[in-house]
Amino acid sequence: MPPSTKTAPKSAASAPAVTVRPLHDKILVRRDEKKEKTEHGIYLPEQAKDTPKTGVVEAVGTGTINTETGELVPLSVKKGDRVIFTSYAGTELKLPGQTEGLLVMTEDEVLAVIED
C-alpha cells in the first residue's frame, strides 16, 4: 500500500489571509461596534445593546448592467463611505483570522451615506 499523501489540516492561527471581492451590485460593509455605554456614561447590559445599522464600506462591486442598453452602471457608494442600512440587510460573512464579520449586501439595502 503506498504512503498517504494527505497533509494534516492547518490550524486557524496559520490560515492565510482571505480577501473577498464583491461582484456586480454587491458591497462589503464592516458594521459599527455595539455601544458599551450611553453618551451620559451609563453602561448598557448585553440585551439592551442594539445591533448598529451603520458601518463603513470596505469594498464595492463593479456595478450593474443596464438591461436595455447593455452599459455598465457604476455604484453610487465607494470604499470608505459611512452608510446607514436596513435592519435585516445583507448576509453575515465571517472570514478566517478575523474577529469581526462583514456584511455582504446590495446597494439597494443602503438607505443613506453619512457625510461629515
C-alpha positions in Angstrom: 0.0 0.0 0.0 1.5 3.4 -1.0 2.1 6.0 1.8 -0.6 8.6 2.3 -0.2 12.0 0.6 -2.7 13.8 2.7 -1.5 16.5 5.0 -2.8 17.5 8.4 -5.3 20.3 8.3 -3.9 23.8 9.0 -4.8 25.4 12.3 -6.8 28.6 12.3 -3.8 30.5 13.5 -1.7 29.6 10.4 -4.6 30.1 7.9 -3.7 32.5 5.2 -5.5 35.8 5.0 -8.6 35.6 2.8 -9.6 38.5 0.6 -13.2 38.9 -0.7 -14.1 40.9 -3.8 -17.8 41.7 -4.2 -19.4 41.1 -7.6 -21.9 43.3 -9.6 -24.0 45.5 -7.3 -22.8 43.9 -4.1 -20.8 45.8 -1.4 -18.9 44.7 1.7 -19.7 46.7 4.9 -18.0 46.5 8.3 -20.7 47.1 10.8 -20.0 49.6 13.6 -19.4 48.2 17.1 -22.2 48.0 19.6 -22.2 50.8 22.1 -21.0 49.7 25.5 -22.4 52.8 27.3 -24.6 55.7 26.7 -23.5 59.3 26.0 -24.0 60.0 29.7 -21.7 57.2 30.8 -24.3 54.6 31.8 -23.1 51.0 30.9 -25.6 49.0 28.9 -26.5 45.4 29.7 -25.9 42.9 26.8 -29.6 42.6 26.0 -30.1 46.3 25.8 -27.4 46.8 23.1 -28.9 47.4 19.7 -27.2 46.0 16.6 -25.8 49.0 14.8 -27.4 49.8 11.4 -24.4 51.8 10.3 -21.0 50.9 9.0 -18.1 51.6 6.7 -18.0 50.3 3.1 -14.9 48.1 2.8 -15.2 47.1 -0.9 -17.7 47.6 -3.8 -18.5 45.5 -6.9 -18.2 46.7 -10.5 -21.9 47.8 -10.8 -25.0 46.6 -12.6 -25.7 46.1 -16.3 -28.5 48.2 -17.8 -30.7 45.6 -19.5 -31.9 48.0 -22.2 -28.6 49.4 -23.3 -26.1 46.8 -22.0 -24.0 49.6 -20.4 -22.3 49.2 -17.0 -23.9 51.4 -14.4 -21.3 52.1 -11.6 -22.4 52.0 -7.9 -23.0 55.3 -6.1 -21.3 54.3 -2.9 -17.5 53.9 -2.7 -14.9 52.3 -0.4 -14.6 54.3 2.8 -18.2 55.7 2.8 -20.1 55.6 6.1 -23.6 54.2 5.4 -26.9 53.6 7.1 -28.6 50.3 6.0 -31.9 48.5 6.7 -32.3 46.4 9.9 -32.0 43.0 8.2 -29.7 44.0 5.4 -27.1 41.7 4.0 -25.6 38.4 4.8 -23.1 38.0 7.6 -19.7 36.8 6.4 -17.0 35.6 8.9 -13.6 35.3 7.4 -10.8 33.1 8.9 -8.4 35.1 11.0 -10.8 38.0 11.6 -12.6 38.7 14.9 -15.4 40.7 13.5 -17.6 39.8 10.5 -18.6 41.7 7.4 -21.9 42.2 5.7 -22.4 41.4 2.1 -25.4 43.4 0.8 -26.7 45.0 -2.4 -26.5 48.7 -2.9 -30.4 48.8 -2.7 -30.2 47.9 1.0 -28.2 51.1 1.7 -30.5 53.9 2.9 -28.1 56.8 3.1 -24.4 57.8 3.0 -23.3 59.7 6.2 -21.5 62.9 5.2 -19.2 64.6 7.7 
